[in-house]
Amino acid sequence: MKGAAAVKPGEVMLVDFPEPKAAGDDLVIAALACGICSTDLKLVQRGADGPRYALGHELVGRVLQVPDGGSWKVGQRVALAPYLPCGKCFFCQRGQLTLCSNLYDIYPTPGGLAERVLAPAELAARGLITIPDALGDELAALAEPLGCVLKALEDSRLRPGDSFLVVGDGPMGQLSAAAGKALGARPVIVAGMTPHRLAVAENHFADLTVNVSQEDLQQTVLQATSQRGADVVIVAVSSGEALEEGIDCVRPGGEVNMFAGVPHGTKIPLDVRKVHYKQYRLTGSFGTAPVYMRRAIDLLHTGGVDFSPVISARFPFDQVADAIRYMQDYVGLKSMVLFPQSGGQLE
């Protein structure tokens, strides 16, 4: 079978992978849709000596092969967690699931951008999420990135009625704004530098957008929040400078979450006196877990917000390199790869 793999730096190819072979309570899943994310872009840019794994981890598929007597049925649609907290280690016992000491021990193979995927028995038992019939493959494939967002919003203690600033107008920033809106945050403010992306936020998710290349972000946020600052700030830009801007915009006693990954060694100057007297809380958030992906599926299905504008392009599986390039070039927002059996509408 075919899978999309990083090869030479900057290149992605469809290569042959072994057919998944289920044993015991393993499942085989036929891929339906898989989103492209910044991690895939980094892996392609870095390249690989050999295609050991397929790219992709935002996967929705259809159960193809099940063990006798199991609870899963052939034909069921599922979203797959990309990794599985063990539930037993020091961190899992304290509810810090993405700090799990064994986080990457169990995962779908060879990866999300492959025609068929093996879900090991433990993943099948704890890391597959059933998709409601009314929820399409594309939207369901947002469960993993939206699950990351929901974890960050939980870490940030977002509540209905909170003012909410998202620094970043890319796909994850848009998902953050959409989730904040669905969870009752008001106003939702999105800051960025890309006019066509800010237009998506303005038209669908945000009460206010700020082009930081033309406007003073801090002053705009103060004006929108009765001069207090935002209750919750999510920084969805891979930049220490963006984090500094987010800190400048939080209210006393508010929450700032460094959501986007940053390069190794990134540092910012921190006014410790302000931390002391403003009493704001600075957190980081990484990854997701099945519990957040289940919440994401529920929100996508019944949350009252249309998340589909985050998906701005769709590509057939045999054009996965174009899907990668689309995001590398910042053409739109998120690209989605659809497999032949999905029946999705390609653009």
C-alpha positions as CSV (number, residue, x, y, z in Angstrom):
1,M,0.0,0.0,0.0
2,K,1.0,3.6,-0.4
3,G,1.9,6.2,2.2
4,A,3.2,9.7,2.1
5,A,6.7,10.1,3.6
6,A,9.4,12.7,4.0
7,V,12.5,11.9,1.9
8,K,15.1,14.4,0.8
9,P,14.8,17.7,2.7
10,G,11.8,19.6,1.2
11,E,10.4,16.6,-0.6
12,V,7.5,14.3,0.1
13,M,6.7,11.1,-1.9
14,L,4.2,8.3,-2.0
15,V,6.2,5.2,-1.1
16,D,5.3,1.5,-0.5
17,F,4.6,0.5,3.1
18,P,3.8,-3.1,4.3
19,E,0.1,-3.9,4.6
20,P,-1.0,-3.6,8.2
21,K,-1.3,-7.0,9.8
22,A,-3.7,-7.2,12.8
23,A,-3.1,-9.6,15.6
24,G,-5.1,-10.2,18.8
25,D,-7.3,-7.1,19.4
26,D,-5.6,-4.8,16.8
27,L,-7.8,-3.0,14.3
28,V,-7.1,-2.1,10.6
29,I,-8.4,1.3,9.6
30,A,-9.0,2.5,6.0
31,A,-8.0,6.2,5.8
32,L,-10.7,8.7,4.8
33,A,-9.3,12.1,5.6
34,C,-6.2,13.5,7.2
35,G,-5.3,17.1,7.9
36,I,-1.9,18.6,7.2
37,C,-0.3,20.5,10.2
38,S,2.9,22.4,11.0
39,T,4.6,19.2,12.3
40,D,4.3,17.7,8.9
41,L,5.8,20.8,7.3
42,K,8.8,20.6,9.7
43,L,9.3,16.9,9.0
44,V,9.3,17.5,5.3
45,Q,11.7,20.5,5.6
46,R,14.1,18.4,7.7
47,G,13.9,15.3,5.5
48,A,14.6,11.7,6.4
49,D,17.2,9.1,5.5
50,G,14.5,6.5,4.8
51,P,10.7,6.3,4.9
52,R,10.2,4.5,8.2
53,Y,6.9,6.3,8.9
54,A,4.2,8.0,7.0
55,L,3.4,11.7,7.6
56,G,0.2,12.8,9.1
57,H,-1.6,12.4,12.5
58,E,-4.9,14.1,12.1
59,L,-6.7,11.0,10.8
60,V,-10.2,9.9,10.3
61,G,-10.9,6.4,9.0
62,R,-13.3,3.5,8.6
63,V,-12.8,0.3,10.5
64,L,-11.8,-2.3,7.9
65,Q,-10.8,-5.4,10.0
66,V,-11.8,-6.3,13.5
67,P,-11.1,-9.3,15.9
68,D,-13.8,-11.8,16.6
69,G,-16.0,-10.8,19.5
70,G,-14.7,-7.2,19.7
71,S,-16.9,-4.2,20.3
72,W,-15.9,-2.4,17.0
73,K,-17.8,-3.1,13.8
74,V,-16.5,-3.1,10.3
75,G,-17.6,0.2,8.6
76,Q,-17.6,2.3,11.7
77,R,-16.0,5.7,11.2
78,V,-13.4,6.8,13.9
79,A,-10.9,9.5,14.7
80,L,-7.6,8.1,15.9
81,A,-5.5,9.6,18.7
82,P,-2.0,10.1,17.4
83,Y,-0.5,8.7,20.7
84,L,-1.8,7.4,23.9
85,P,-1.1,8.4,27.5
86,C,-0.4,5.3,29.6
87,G,-2.8,6.3,32.4
88,K,-0.4,4.8,35.0
89,C,2.7,7.0,35.3
90,F,3.4,9.9,37.7
91,F,2.1,12.5,35.3
92,C,-1.0,10.6,34.1
93,Q,-2.0,10.0,37.7
94,R,-2.0,13.7,38.2
95,G,-4.1,14.4,35.1
96,Q,-1.1,15.8,33.1
97,L,-1.7,13.5,30.2
98,T,0.6,15.0,27.6
99,L,3.5,14.9,30.0
100,C,3.1,11.1,30.1
101,S,6.4,9.3,30.5
102,N,5.3,6.8,27.9
103,L,3.3,9.1,25.6
104,Y,4.8,7.8,22.3
105,D,4.9,4.1,23.0
106,I,1.5,3.4,21.3
107,Y,0.5,5.0,18.0
108,P,-1.1,4.2,14.7
109,T,1.3,2.8,12.1
110,P,2.7,3.7,9.7
111,G,1.0,7.1,10.1
112,G,-2.1,9.1,9.1
113,L,-1.2,9.7,5.5
114,A,-1.3,6.1,4.5
115,E,-4.1,4.1,2.7
116,R,-4.5,1.8,5.7
117,V,-3.4,2.1,9.3
118,L,-2.9,-0.4,12.1
119,A,-4.5,0.6,15.5
120,P,-2.8,-1.5,18.2
121,A,-5.1,-3.1,20.6
122,E,-4.6,-0.6,23.4
123,L,-5.1,2.3,21.0
124,A,-8.3,0.6,19.7
125,A,-9.5,0.2,23.3
126,R,-8.8,3.8,24.5
127,G,-7.8,6.0,21.6
128,L,-10.5,5.7,19.0
129,I,-13.4,8.1,18.9
130,T,-16.7,7.2,17.2
131,I,-17.9,9.9,14.7
132,P,-21.6,10.8,14.6
133,D,-23.2,10.0,11.2
134,A,-24.1,13.7,10.7
135,L,-20.4,14.8,11.0
136,G,-18.5,14.6,7.8
137,D,-15.0,13.2,7.4
138,E,-13.3,16.6,6.9
139,L,-14.7,18.2,10.0
140,A,-14.1,15.1,12.0
141,A,-10.4,15.2,11.0
142,L,-10.2,18.5,13.0
143,A,-10.6,16.4,16.2
144,E,-6.9,16.2,16.8
145,P,-5.9,19.9,16.4
146,L,-9.1,21.0,18.0
147,G,-8.4,18.6,20.9
148,C,-5.0,20.4,21.3
149,V,-6.9,23.7,21.5
150,L,-9.4,22.4,24.0
151,K,-6.6,21.2,26.2
152,A,-5.0,24.7,26.0
153,L,-8.3,26.4,26.9
154,E,-8.7,24.1,29.9
155,D,-5.1,24.8,31.0
156,S,-6.0,28.5,30.6
157,R,-9.3,28.2,32.6
158,L,-11.4,29.9,30.0
159,R,-14.9,30.5,31.1
160,P,-18.1,31.7,29.4
161,G,-18.1,35.5,29.2
162,D,-14.3,35.8,29.4
163,S,-12.6,38.2,27.0
164,F,-10.3,36.1,24.8
165,L,-7.3,37.2,22.7
166,V,-5.8,34.9,20.2
167,V,-2.4,36.0,18.9
168,G,-2.0,34.3,15.6
169,D,-4.3,34.1,12.5
170,G,-3.1,30.7,11.2
171,P,-5.1,27.4,11.3
172,M,-4.5,26.9,15.0
173,G,-5.3,30.5,15.9
174,Q,-8.5,30.2,13.9
175,L,-9.5,27.0,15.7
176,S,-8.7,28.6,19.0
177,A,-11.0,31.6,18.2
178,A,-13.7,29.2,16.9
179,A,-13.5,27.1,20.1
180,G,-13.5,30.2,22.3
181,K,-16.6,31.4,20.6
182,A,-18.3,28.0,20.9
183,L,-17.5,28.0,24.6
184,G,-19.0,31.4,25.2
185,A,-16.0,33.7,25.3
186,R,-16.9,37.4,24.5
187,P,-15.3,39.3,22.9
188,V,-13.1,37.0,20.9
189,I,-10.2,39.0,19.4
190,V,-7.8,37.7,16.8
191,A,-4.5,39.4,16.1
192,G,-2.4,38.7,13.0
193,M,-0.6,40.1,10.0
194,T,-2.2,38.3,7.0
195,P,-5.2,40.1,5.6
196,H,-6.9,37.1,4.0
197,R,-6.6,35.1,7.2
198,L,-7.8,38.0,9.3
199,A,-10.8,38.2,7.0
200,V,-11.7,34.6,7.8
201,A,-11.6,35.3,11.5
202,E,-13.6,38.4,11.1
203,N,-16.3,36.8,9.0
204,H,-16.7,33.6,11.1
205,F,-15.0,33.5,14.5
206,A,-13.9,36.8,15.9
207,D,-15.8,39.8,17.3
208,L,-12.7,41.9,16.6
209,T,-9.6,41.5,14.5
210,V,-6.3,43.4,14.7
211,N,-3.7,43.7,12.0
212,V,-0.6,44.1,14.2
213,S,1.4,45.6,11.3
214,Q,-1.0,48.5,11.2
215,E,-2.6,48.8,14.7
216,D,-1.4,48.9,18.3
217,L,-2.5,45.6,19.7
218,Q,-2.3,46.5,23.4
219,Q,-4.3,49.7,23.0
220,T,-6.9,47.9,20.8
221,V,-7.3,45.2,23.4
222,L,-7.6,47.7,26.3
223,Q,-10.3,49.6,24.4
224,A,-12.3,46.4,23.8
225,T,-12.0,45.2,27.5
226,S,-12.9,48.4,29.5
227,Q,-9.1,49.1,29.9
228,R,-8.5,45.9,31.8
229,G,-6.9,43.7,29.2
230,A,-8.0,40.2,28.1
231,D,-9.0,37.6,30.6
232,V,-7.3,34.8,28.6
233,V,-4.6,35.1,25.9
234,I,-3.6,32.2,23.7
235,V,-0.4,32.7,21.7
236,A,-0.6,30.6,18.6
237,V,2.5,32.0,16.8
238,S,5.9,30.3,17.0
239,S,7.6,33.5,18.3
240,G,9.0,34.8,21.6
241,E,8.1,38.3,20.5
242,A,4.4,37.2,20.0
243,L,4.5,35.8,23.6
244,E,5.7,39.2,24.9
245,E,2.9,40.9,23.1
246,G,0.4,38.5,24.6
247,I,1.7,39.2,28.1
248,D,1.4,42.9,27.5
249,C,-2.3,42.4,26.7
250,V,-3.5,40.2,29.6
251,R,-5.4,41.7,32.5
252,P,-4.2,41.6,36.1
253,G,-5.0,38.1,37.3
254,G,-5.5,36.8,33.8
255,E,-4.1,33.8,31.9
256,V,-1.5,33.7,29.1
257,N,-0.9,30.3,27.3
258,M,2.1,29.7,25.1
259,F,0.3,27.3,22.7
260,A,2.6,27.3,19.6
261,G,5.8,25.4,19.7
262,V,8.9,27.6,19.4
263,P,12.5,26.9,18.3
264,H,14.9,25.4,20.9
265,G,16.4,28.0,23.1
266,T,13.8,30.7,22.5
267,K,13.9,33.2,25.4
268,I,12.1,36.4,26.3
269,P,12.8,39.1,28.8
270,L,10.3,38.8,31.7
271,D,9.4,41.7,34.0
272,V,9.1,39.7,37.2
273,R,7.7,42.7,39.1
274,K,4.7,42.7,36.7
275,V,4.3,38.9,37.4
276,H,4.2,39.7,41.1
277,Y,1.9,42.7,41.1
278,K,-0.3,41.9,38.1
279,Q,-0.6,38.2,39.3
280,Y,-1.1,36.9,35.8
281,R,-0.6,33.2,35.2
282,L,1.7,32.0,32.4
283,T,1.3,28.5,31.2
284,G,2.3,26.3,28.3
285,S,0.2,23.7,26.5
286,F,1.3,20.8,24.3
287,G,-0.6,18.1,22.5
288,T,-3.9,16.4,23.2
289,A,-5.3,13.1,24.5
290,P,-8.4,11.1,23.7
291,V,-10.5,12.9,26.4
292,Y,-10.0,16.2,24.5
293,M,-10.6,14.6,21.1
294,R,-13.9,13.3,22.3
295,R,-14.8,16.8,23.5
296,A,-13.7,18.1,20.1
297,I,-15.9,15.7,18.2
298,D,-18.9,16.8,20.4
299,L,-18.1,20.5,19.8
300,L,-17.7,20.0,16.0
301,H,-21.0,18.1,16.0
302,T,-23.2,20.2,18.4
303,G,-21.2,23.3,19.4
304,G,-23.2,25.8,17.3
305,V,-20.1,27.1,15.5
306,D,-19.2,26.1,11.9
307,F,-15.6,25.2,12.0
308,S,-15.4,24.4,8.3
309,P,-13.9,27.8,7.2
310,V,-10.6,26.6,8.8
311,I,-10.3,24.1,6.0
312,S,-9.5,26.2,2.9
313,A,-8.3,23.5,0.4
314,R,-8.8,19.8,-0.2
315,F,-6.5,17.5,-2.1
316,P,-6.7,13.9,-3.3
317,F,-4.2,11.5,-1.7
318,D,-2.1,11.2,-4.8
319,Q,-1.6,15.0,-4.6
320,V,-0.4,15.1,-1.0
321,A,2.8,16.9,-2.0
322,D,0.6,19.8,-3.2
323,A,-1.3,19.8,0.1
324,I,2.0,20.2,1.9
325,R,3.2,22.9,-0.5
326,Y,-0.1,24.8,-0.1
327,M,0.5,25.2,3.6
328,Q,4.2,25.9,3.2
329,D,3.3,28.8,0.9
330,Y,0.7,30.3,3.3
331,V,-1.8,30.3,0.4
332,G,-4.9,29.8,2.7
333,L,-5.4,28.1,6.0
334,K,-5.6,24.4,6.5
335,S,-5.3,21.8,3.7
336,M,-7.1,18.5,4.0
337,V,-6.1,15.2,2.2
338,L,-9.1,13.1,1.1
339,F,-8.7,9.4,0.2
340,P,-10.7,7.9,-2.6
341,Q,-13.1,6.0,-0.3
342,S,-14.0,9.2,1.5
343,G,-16.4,10.6,-1.1
344,G,-15.4,14.1,-0.1
345,Q,-15.6,17.1,-2.4
346,L,-12.3,18.1,-3.9
347,E,-11.4,21.6,-5.0
